[in-house]
Amino acid sequence: MTDLGTAPEARQAHQRLSPLDAVHRAAGASFTDFAGWQMPVRYASDLAEHHAVRQHAGLFDLSHMGEIVVVGPEASEALDYALAGKLSAVAIGQAKYTLLLARDGGVIDDLVVYRTGDDRYLVVANAANREVVADELRDRTSPFDADVFDESDDVALIALQGPDALAVLQETEGFGLQGPGNDRDDFLAALDALKYYRAIAAEYQGEPVLVARTGYTGEDGFEFYLAPDRAPALWEAFRETGGSRVVPCGLASRDTLRLEAGMPLYGQELGRDIRPDQAGLGRVVALSKEGDFVGRAATEGGRPADAPVLVGLAAQGRRAARHGYEVFDGEGADAAKVGVVTSGALSPTLGHPIAMAFVDPAHAEPGTTLYLDVRGTRIEASVVALPFYRRPA
């Protein structure tokens, strides 16, 4: 909640700054408040930054995200109980998308968890939920021989996303595998074998960096977890190496990219009052794993038959629905409201309006015609399967 009675200069004094803040300001970025952080929303053009990621490569600062380490002989068992996924089945060097569920089955946060050792995991939480996630993990893992450390202040996160991301990373000097030798050839060989949702324990200029083939844009790409004081050098190295292929991108283009890719955003498609199967994430909840976990009892019975479900909506023209716009089953004044848009935009890649919305399940079948109320005008839209966009094979 924004305190409108607080002076702008006072709010500024309490906002957190990325370790790349000076780099962004020198590049002319515009900023937005995000979960108490001043983060770049764009540098010049949302549209140009979006297209850069789809066509070449974009560079994002995600240092506001939360990084929480769970470590100990029973870390696997602890996370199997704390989270919806079966983390004990994740191999060292592998990542997994999972959920932190409430006991009533609502979603407290969506997470990416990396197994970085036999008894060590890195849990990446959304910026706004960092403290909640850390507290929940400490509480849920307390019966186990495992410790939880919130290391967010000691970690910067940079993402390089797009079809040219691999080539730029291969060309960037200074990388080596972590350990004796720090050999660049070994790093390039490991990078060549690196599959989606896998990570390498590497070094950049002699300092540790976790290189992960993950992202939130629908493109191939990499994310780099490293010490905050090393982040500016790595950012500039990618820009220098990539040249015109690499464009710095803000959070505005990240939002349209993830929408095209059908990826949920916490606070819009996910929340405490939304169950995973409503949002199309029922498969993320590992009901087949042995033992109890928080949220199991609430999710075993499935969602109520009349609970709204998340759908994709595609329309024609140039007018796009936005978060909170209503969805109707007809065009006339007597039409019934059947849902609410959670995210919407004029798709830069596809050239027509797209949206995600929670709708009555009776109107969720692909091919169903619905109407979006865009500032008093009903726009015809069709229910379509997600994602809206898939990168070329």
Secondary structure by P-SEA (a helix, b strand, c coil): cccccccaaaaaaacccccaaaaaaaabbbbbbccccccccccccaaaaaaaaaccbbbbbcccbbbbbbbccaaaaaaaaacccccccccccbbbbbbbccccccccbbbbbbbccccbbbbbbcccaaaaaaaaaaaaaccccbbbbcccccbbbbbbbccaaaaaaaaccccccccccccaaaaaaaaaacccccccccccccbbbbbbcccccccccccccccccaaaaaaaaaaaaacccbbbbcaaaaaaaaaaaccccccccccccccccccccccccccccccccccccccccccccccbbbbbbbbcccccccccbbbbcccccccccccccccccccccccccccccccccccccccbbbbbbcccbbbbbbbbccccccccc
